[in-house]
Amino acid sequence: MLDAIVIAGSPNSGLLRECSDEAYEALIGIGSKPMIRYVVDALIESQNVNKIAISGPAELKEVFPEDFIEVVEIEGTIIGNAVKALARVDTTHPVLITTCDIPLLTASAVNDFLRLCSDQDIDFFYPIVSMEEVQLHFPGIKRTSAKLQEGTFTGGNLFIVNPAAVPKSAAKAQEFVNFRKSPLKLSRLLGLEFVFKLLFSRLTIPELEKKVSEILGIKVKAVITLYPEIGIDVDKPSDYLIASSYLDKPA
C-alpha cells in the first residue's frame, strides 16, 4: 500500500475548450463523470492506494467528499504544486503520481505498474508503452512517440517516486516541464549527442535511463507496460472522442 498524488491543475485553455467550457481540464465531463473521477476511481479500485492528495483547484473539493482524499490547492509551477502535495502524504514510502487526464486508466493497469516497480533501489519509475500495443488496443489513435533500438514507444502518465529524491531533482524536473514543447531548449538540456542518437533511432532504453538519471541526479528506470491506457492522455478533441466512445456507454 502507498499514497498517491494526482496532478490536476491544468486550466482548460487549450484545444479541449472545443469540448467543454469547464475552467479546468480535470472537471471536463466524459460520460457521467468528470475526467479526474475515472482516474481516482481506478486508484481506489486497485486496493493498493491509501490516501490520495489531489493537486488542483478548490472546485475539486465538491467532486471528492471522501475523507481519505485531500485537495491541495494549486499555486505556482507544476513541480512546485507536486512538492506541496507531497507534503500531505506519507513520505516514508514511495509515492504514486499520476495526472488527471488518463480517464481510461484501470485498476489492473495500476496494479501491474506497481508490480513492475518493485526495485527499492530506484528513485523514479517512468512507464513506456510500445506503439504496437497502443494501436492494437486503440486503432488509429495519435500519440507522440520515440523510435528506440528496442522499438517505438510512447510515454505514460503514471509514476512512482522516492520522496527523498525530490529535493535534489525538482529544479531540473521543472526545466524538463518548461522545455517539453521547445525542441531546441530540450536538446541543450539533453546534449547534442543524445539528441542525434534519438533522431536516428540509435538510442537504447538503458542509455535513456542513464541520461535522465545524470540530469536529475537520481536513479531513473523506464518500465515497459502492456497497459496502453496509462499513456492515453486526453489533451485534444480527438482524444476526447476516443475516451468518450469507451466511457460514455450505458452501465
Secondary structure, 3 states (H helix, E strand, C coil): CEEEEEECCCECCCHHHHCCCCCEHHHCEECCEEHHHHHHHHHHHCCCEEEEEEEECHHHHHCCCCCCEEEEECCCCHHHHHHHHHCCCCCCCCEEEEECCCCCCCHHHHHHHHHHCCCCCCCEEEEEEEHHHHHHHCCCCCCCCEEECCEEEEECCEEEECHHHHHHHHHHHHHHHHHCCCHHHHHHHHCHHHHHHHHCCCCCHHHHHHHHHHHHCCCEEEEECCCHHHHCCCCCHHHHHHHHHHHCCCC
